[in-house]
Amino acid sequence: MSSTHAWLKRTSFAFLWLIPLIALLAFALPVIYWGFGGYNFGDNTLVLAATPPREGGRWLGFLVGFPSTAAWLYALYRLHRLFSHFRNGEFIDARAALHLRAFSLFTMLAAFFDIVTSGARRWAMGEHDAPFWTHININTEHMALVFTAGVFLVVSFVLVEAERYKTETEQYF
């Protein structure tokens, strides 16, 4: 086993622990904020928002945030599956490419939902009094996330093509 192969297996093992932790936070933090109104813990140790949710806006905030969170959780699930393949020594195959493709698409979908529903969430947080669909928020983090996910999407197609070339080459020898 090469040192790179061993490093990839160790790194994959680390990601297999890290991804569920990220998923737990992605689920727990909205529940804490929208469900229980918790927004500031300790002496500014963990700050979820500047203020608690607007009175009567908790359900709206939770519901409009749900599609983005659900898409992100599914993207993380597919990323976990991808790193499971890597951990098992399966680096370039169609299944790994499909997991990467699904991760990319659902990450883009999560960013899209986050952008589209940002005005309603910001209204439910009490940031403004205008109609909640008028304050859509798009920032550089959204753009960077969509761009990076797009790059991974293209790479997933490259992996499928590389596997096809490998199979064709093996048939000649």
Summary of the structure (lengths in Angstrom):
residues: 173
radius of gyration: 20.1
end to end distance: 23.7
largest distance: 70.4
contacts: 500
relative contact order: 0.11
helix: 73%
strand: 2%
